[in-house]
Amino acid sequence: MRRRTDFMPEPASRGLALDEALLESVRGGGEPILRFWIGDRAVVIGRSQRAADEVDLPAAERDGVPVVRRASGGGAVVHYPGNLNTSVVVRSETVGGVEESFGRLGACVADALRAMGADARVEGSAVVCPLGKLSGAAQARRGRAVLYHCTLLLEADTAPMERYLRALRSDYAPVQVPSRPRRTTTLSEILGRRVGAHEAAVAVGSALARVLGDSDGGEELTVEEAERAEVLRLGRYEDPAWTWRG
C-alpha cells in the first residue's frame, strides 16, 4: 500500500478529484493508497444533496468560498486548513461492507485519538467525544474498490461553520438527503494544546495500519492517476452542472 501526504492546502476540487481518480485506479487493479491532505476553505456537499438546502449561498459568495460536490454520500462539511482529510482507497475485501468499514476504520481513528489523550468513540460514520464531533466519514464504491474519506478537526476555523452550513440553523429543512447537524469540537481544544497535521497523520496512520497493513509502496501517483484527476477536476468538480444539479 502506498502512503501520501499533501499538507500544503489545495482547492477542495483538486483533492476530491484525486480521490475519485484513485478510486478508479484501484478498481482497475492499481495499488491501494492511504492519503492525508489539507483543503483550502470550501463547503463540500454530499453526492445526493441539494446545494441550496445545505449552504448559505450568499454568505459563501460574499466570502469567496467555493461549493464543491463530492462523489461520496453523506452530509455537508466545511474544509479549511485546520481540518485534516484522510482518504483510504482499497479493495473491498480489505475493509468489508459499508457498515463494517465505517466501524473498522472509524475505530482506528478513535483509537489514534484516544492514544493522544482524547476520549473518542465511534458513532455511526462519525468519531465523537463528550465535547462534540471530531470526525465525519463518507464512502464511494466502484465495483470492488472502496473510497473511505474522513475529516478530522484539528484547530478551529476563523469563521464559524454555521456561517455557511444551513444544517446548523433552526430553520434547516432539506428536501433531499439531509446532513446530520451536531456540535463539533477540535482536537486542539480537547487536548489543550495545538495539534498539527503531521502529528495527527502519524497517529491515525499507525492505527489504520492495523486494518490496511504497512504503507511500504511509496507515495508517488502514476501518470495516469494524475492525468485522470485533472480531467475530473475540470470536467466535474469545477463544472457548475455537477455542483448545482438537483
C-alpha angles and dihedrals in degrees: 000000000000123000123202133180124198106178096161104097112251134183112281089232090062096045093048093045089055090050090056093043089054091048090055090046094053090046088056093050100274123148116276118247142201111208132186117194144162124225131207115242111296139137109243119198129195122260095258100038129108112238095215090055094051107034134056090229097189090053092047091048093048091051095043092241113153123224114222130185115215129210094240129075130245133079139314122285137176119240117206136149093271091061121084116211119207119195121189115188113182144133115280095245088066095060107015128222128343099276093037092052093048088053098043098043094038089053089056091053091047091048090052091051093047089052087055091052104267122129093231133164139171118258111178107300092344138079112219141176132194091275095052147280118336102174140018127192139199135183142213124190131198115181106307094342123101131198112196113177130173142178125231117196107220103163134010119264121240089239121053115245092236088067087075109014115080090192088074092059129085094238095056108139112158121189094203134036106339129221118235106238119206138146114281132206136182133242090237091055092050096047095040093232138076113278114197130205095255094054093047094046092052091052096044093043092052091051094046090054087075089070103022101039127229120331100231102135098092126247105263123122119222118248089247092053093050093047093047091050090055092049090051093046094054099033100042120004095048094035113107090212089064097039098047101035115129 
